[in-house]
Amino acid sequence: MARYDYDLGVIGGGAAGLTVAAGAAQLGVKVLLIDKENKLGGDCLHYGCVPSKTLIRSARVRHLMARAGDFGLPEADLMPVDFSKVAARIQRVIDKIQVHDSVERFNSLGVEVLFGAPRFTDNHSISLNGNRISAGSWVVASGSSPAIPSIKGLADVPYLTNVDIFSLQELPESLIVLGGGPIAVEMAQSFQRLGTKVTVIQRSSQILSREDEDMARYVMEGLTEDGVRFVLGSRIHEVYESGDKIRVRLESESKLQTVEGRHLLVAMGRTSNTQGLGLEEVGVKLENGSVEVDARMRTSVPNIYAAGDVTGKYRFTHAAGYEGGIVVSNAVFHLPRKADYTWLPWCTYTDPELASVGMNEAAAQKADIEYKTVIEEFSSSDRALAEGEARGRIKLLLNKKEKPIGCQIVAVHAGELLSEWVAAVNGKVGLATLAGAVHPYPTLSEMNKKVAGKLLGEKLFSDRVRNILKLLFSYRG
């Protein structure tokens, strides 16, 4: 008789949980996958990455229609947006991807799927829907939820989060966005482009505060050009309803003011989904509400692992998938593989996009690392000019040995352009190799070659090299 009901139990059907469940099951491990929702796919599929990027695409198409005159085309007579049709398109995209993340597919891989709210009763067992279920090892991949700040009056007014904004049936006439992070600015630009009057309220003096100021400024300029209004460096005093509008009373630049709108979006960070799991009761340590793990994704309890948003580290879908792979290596193969986030990339999908891998200047300064930058502006790109997308720059950070320690790109399709640098730094490809590689002309990717070659060009076309060549030719003469 088996000691446990399952070899491996996974709590959470998002990116991390699905990666672990699929990988382990295909290796012959008896796997149980549990999710509190009645569907798999997690926040990314239903309320995050997929719906947001689908919305962003619809908004960008409308924006391009409005810019028809910039491309020598007849000015478009734009009709008001029927947001129910945008929402329907979002749902169609989700439904197509859901097939890949369906219960049926995971059953076919050998995974048993159950729905409900589990709670640990000991380090090997949980209680689920009135039943006790045991597993040799457990993986907590329960994700995160929108963080709701403690602001006077906020709980008494209707507000939106990423969970419900994509299923609206009518386009908001006006929208106040609390927060200046990726979700906040992506939604602000999208709704503004669709016809909503948007105001962003941010606590710090810049949006995207983890990014370098010069790079974030390009994004803010793009949103401002679209019509988004910003109130930065603000301290919110109170939120309240007045008639059919929501008002936010705040202080900015030592002045009191009130911002009003018909709808309110709260996008002020995320909180890990650890409540109700009974983690601390079985010895799992939490730090600021997130599960504490080591580099092998192990919690303080040897047979319990955690991955994805619930750890509070890097709340990206690709990070969750990567961490899920680390769990499989350790929990299934028992190989001491460790997570390494040195070259973890990320991207904010505004227009222009802002993508990064490795360190930016803020991170290098915080780590007290000596560095230099090499910068190229997209206004020098023939393809960017042809596309009418010349806003942006690429910034390469080099250490004192002139080795890349980071790259940031703010430009149209920056996320796609960054992939060449992701491959280069992970493959330890030298700048000379990248600069010497022939890129098709005209493409935006030539900018990667250009910035890589800029440093080499400074050395090649230097006085020192010219003097050496003079001596060489004079000797031959």
N, C-alpha and C positions, 0 to 999 in steps of 0.2 A: 504494500500500500504506500502511495506517495505521501511524503511528509507534509507537503503543502498542496493546495489546490492548483497553484500555478507556479511556474518557474519565475516568472516576472510579471509584476503588475504595474500598469502605467496609468497615472491619474492625469487626465487632460488630453483632449483630442486636437490640439493645435500643432504647430510646426514641430516642436520638440518631441511631443508625445507620439505623433504619427511617425516621425523618423525612427524613434526607438522601437515602436511596435512593429513596423514593417521590417526593419533590419533584423530584429531578434527572431521574429516568426519565420522569416525565410532561412534562418540558420537552424531551424528545428526546435527553437525554444517555445515552450507552452506559454502563451502571452494572453493576458487580460488587459483590455483597454477600457477605461471608464471616463465618461465625460458628463458634466452636470447638465449640458444642453442635450436636446434630442436630435443632435446632428453633429457631425465631425467637421473639422476644418478650422476651428478656433476663431479668435478675434480677427486674424489676418484675412481670412476668406470672407467672413460675414460682415465685419464692421471696421476693417482696417485697410490693409494694402490693396486688396482687389477692388472693393467699391470705390475707394478714394482715387485710385489711378484711372478707373473707368470714368468717374465724374470729371477728373482733370482733363481727360481726353475730350469729352463732350464740350467742356468749357473752352478748351483751346481751339477746337474747330469753330465754335461761334466767334471767338476772338479773331481768328484768321478771316472769317467771313466779314467781320467789321473792318478789317484792314485791306479789303480788296483793292481799294484805291492805291495803296502803297505798292502794289504789284502791277499797276497799269491796267487794272480791271475795272469794270463799272462798279460804282458804289452799291453795296448791298442794302436793300430795304429790309432790315431785320424785324421780324415779328417777335412779340413777347414769348418767353420760354414757357412751355407747358412742362413743369417739372415732373409731373406724373409719368411722362414719357421717358424722361432722363432716368427716373427711379426704376422704371420697368426695364430699361436697357441694363442698368446696373444689376438688377436681379437676374436677367438672362445670362450675363457673364458669370455671375456667382453659380448659377445652376449648372453651367457647362463644366466649371472647374470642380463642382461638388461631386461629380461622377468619379473623379480621381480620388477624392477623399470620402467616398461613400462607405457605409457599413458593409455593403455587399463586396466591395473590392477588398476590404481588410479581412472579411471572413474568408475570401478566396485565398488570402495569403496565410491563413491559419490563425488569425487573431480573433478571439472572442470579444465582442463589444457589448458593454452594458451602459445604461444611462442612469444617473442619479447623483446624489450628494454623498460621497464616501467620508468616513471619519476613522482615523486610526484608533484601534483599541490596544494594540501593542506594536512592536516594530515589524512584525510579520503579518499582522491581520488588520482588516478594516471591517467596519459595519456599513452595509449598503442595502438600502431598501428592506431593512429588517433581517438581513442575512449576514452571517460572518463568512468572510472570504480571506484566505491566506495565500501568501506568495513568498518565495525564497528571497526575492529582492523587489524593492518598489522604486518607482521613479515618479517624483512629483514634478509635473509639467502643467500646472494649473493656470499659468498665464497671469495676466494683469487686467485691471479695470481702470476706467477714468478716475483720476484723483479729484475729489470734490473739496475745494478749500473751505476753510471756516471763515466765511465772509458774512457779515451781518445782513440778514434778509434773504440770502441766496436760497435757503431751503424753502422759503415761502413763495418763490416765483417759479414759473415754468421755465426750464432750461433744457438745452440739447447737449448731447455728448456725441462722440463718434458712433455710439451704439444705435442712435435713432435718427441722426441727421440724413442718412442716405435713403431712408424710407419715407421722407416727407412727400406729400402729394401736391403741395403748392410751393412755388418759389417764394421765399421770404422777401417781403418788401424791403426790409432793412435788418441787419444782423450785427450784433455786438459780439466780438470774439474776445474772450478772456484768455490771454496767453500769447506767447510769441515763438513757440517752438514749431517743429515740423508740421504737426497736425494743424495747428492754428493757422499758419501762413498758407499751407496748401489749400485749406478750406476757404480762407479769406479771399484768395485770388480767384478760385473757381467760382464761388458764388457772386463775386463782383463781376466777373466776366459774363455770367449768365443773366445779370441784370439787377442783382441785389446791391443795396447801398451798405457797404461794410466798414465797420470801425474796429480796429485792433487795439486792445488795451494790454500793455506789457509792463511788468514790474521793473525790468532792467532798462538800461539806456540803449539797448540794441535788440533786434530780433535775432533768433537763432544764436543764443548767447554762448553756446559751446564752440561756435565757429569764429574764425578771425574776423575782426571788424570790417576789413576791406572787402572780404568776400561776401559777408552778410549784407553789406551796403548795396552791392549789385542786385541782390534779391529784393531788398526794400525799394530800390529805385524802380524795379520792374513792377512791383505791386502798386507803388504810388502812381506810376504812369497809367495803370489800369483804373485808378480812382479810389483805391483803398486808403482810408484815413488811419493814421497811427497816433496813439497817445502813449508815449514812452516814459520810462522813469516814473511810473504812477503808483500811487498807494490808494487802494480802493477802501472807501469808508463804509459804503452801504449799497445794497441792491434792493430795488423796490418796484412795484407796479404802480402805474398811474394811467388810468383809463385802459386803452388797448396797447399801451407801450410799457417796456421795461426800461427803467432808468438806473444808471450806475453813477453814484456820486463818488468822486475821487479827487485826489490831490496830485498835480503834476507841475513840476517846476515851481513849487511853492504856491501854486494857485489852485483854488477849489473850482471844479467845474462838474457839469453833469452831462453824461452821454446817454442818448436814448435810442431805442430801436424796437422793432416789433418782435424780434427773436433774440435769444441769447445762447451762444455756444460756449461751453466750458471746456477748455483745452489746456489745462495747467498741469500736465504730467500724468503719470500712471502710478497705481498702487498694486502691489503683488497680491494675488488671490490665495491667501493662506488662512483666512478666517474659516472656522468650521471644520478644518481638517484634523484637528487634534494633534498637530505636529509637536508642539512644545510638551504636551503631555506624555509623549513617548520618547522625549529627549532630543528632538531636532531643534537646533539653535536657529533663532531668527535674529536678523539685524535690521532694525528700522522696518520691521514688517516683512522683510524678504528672507528667503531661505539662504542660510550661509553655507557655501560650498567651497571645497578646495579646488585645485587645478584639474583634478580628475572627476569633478562634479559630484564628489561624495559629500554628504552632509555629516553632521556630528554623530549620526548613527550609521555604523558600518554598512548595513545592507540597504540603506535608503539613499537614493541619488536624487538630484534635482537638476533641471535644465530649463532654459528659456526665460521668459519674462519674470517668472516667479523668483528667480535669483536676484533680480534687481540690477543686474550688471549691464548688459547691452540688449536693449529691448528692440531688436530687429528680428524679422523672420529668418533671415539667413544666419544670424547668430544662433538662434534657437535650433535650427537644423544642424548646424556645426556642433553645438553642444550635445545634441542627441547622438551624433556619431561618436563623440567622446564617451558618452555613457555606454554605448554598445561595446566599444573597445574594452572598457573596464568591467562592466557587469556581465558581459557574455564571454568575451575572449579572455578576460582577466589579464589584459595587457595594461601596464601602467602608463597609458597615453594621457598627456596633459593638454589642456586648452591653452592656446597661445593667441592672444588678441593683437599682437604687434601689427599685423597687416589686415585687420578687420576693416572692410570698407563700409561706407554708408552714403546715402543720398537723400536729399530733400527735393521733392518733385515739383518745385515751383517753376516759373518761367522767368528768368533762367533757372535751371537746376543747379544745385550745389552739391558736389560729390567729393568725397575725401577718402584717402587711405593713408594709414600711418599717422604721423604727428603733424599737427598744424603749428603755427607759431605760438599760439597760446599754450599748447601742451609742451612744446619744447622749452619755452620760458619757465613754465611751472617746474619742469624736470631739471632746470638749470643746465640745459644742453646747448653748447655753442653750435650755431648754425648760420647758414647763409641762404638766401633765396634767389631763385632764377624765375623771372616772370615774363610771360608773353601775353599780349592782349589779343582777343579774338578780332579786333578791328583790323588786324594784319592778315587775317585769313581770307583768301579769295572766296572760298566756299561760303563762309559766314556772311560775307558781303552779298554774294549772289542770293543767298537765302533770306536776306533781310534780317539777319540774326547776329549782328556784330557785337552785341553787349556781352561782356564777360572777359575772364582771364584764366590762365592756368598758372599755378604757382608750385614750384618744386622746391622742397627743403632739402638741403645737403648738410651733412655733419662736417667737422673740420678735416676729415679725410676725403671730403667731396663725394661721399656715398649717399644715395637717397635715403631720407628718413621719413619722408611724407610727400604727398602730392594732393593738391586741392584744385578742383576745376569748377568754375561757375560759368555756365554757358548752356545754350540749348543742347539737349542730349548729353549733358555732362556725365550722367550715370553710365551711359554706354561708352563714352570716351575714356572713363576711368579704368575700364576693364583691361586696357593695354598695360596700365601701370600696376594693376593687381597681379597680372601675370608676370610682369617684369620683376617686381620686388620679391614675389614668392619664388620665382625661378632664378633669382640672383643674376638677372641679366644686366650687364653693364650699360652705362649711358652711351658709350661708343657704339655698342651693338645696336641699341635702339635708334640712335642718330643715323647709323649707317644703313638701317633697313629701309628698303624702298617702299614708300606708301603711295597708294593711288592718288592721282591728282584729278580734279580738286576734291578733297575731302576735309572734313573737320578734324579727322584723326591726324592730319599732317601737323597739327599743333603739338601733338605729343613728340613727334620727331624734331620739331622746331625748338621746343624748350630744352630737349635733351642735348641738341647740338649747339645750343647757345653758349654753354659753358666751354665746350670743346672748341668752338669757334673763337672765343676770346683768347684761348691759349694758342691756337693755331695761327691766328692773324695778329700775333703780338710783335712788338719791336724785337724781342729776343729771337724769334723764328726768322723774321726778316733779315736781321743782322747775320745770322748763321747762313742763310741762303745767299746773301751778298758775298760772304767769304767763300762759299762753295763755288759760286759762278766765277768769281774773280780768280780762284785757283785753277778752274778748268780753262779759263781764258789764257 
